[in-house]
Amino acid sequence: MDRRTLATLEVSAIGLGCMGLSTNYGEPLDTTTGVNLILVGHLRRATENGLTEDELTEALIHLAFCAGWPKAMSAVQVAKKVFADN
């Protein structure tokens, strides 16, 4: 299995998991839409478990340095929508 190193953490390079988002759910999703869909689910669960906007801001700042500012800013837009819906 391919592995990637994020800072000092080594993780698998599986990506979206062992089953793609289009396998059983109709038309394939483009990567950005699929990742945003997954992020919405994770953020909703995190807010249900008490994640605050300040904690998420800190995590997104770290994300920006690891994954790049464009991806982090996309995540910010998704996060704003999730927090607005709550």
Protein Blocks (a to p, Z undefined) as FASTA:
>chain_A
ZZddehjaccdfkbnojbdfklmnojaddfklmmmmmmmmmmmmmmmnopafklmmmmmm
mmmmmnopklmmmmmmmmmmmmmmZZ
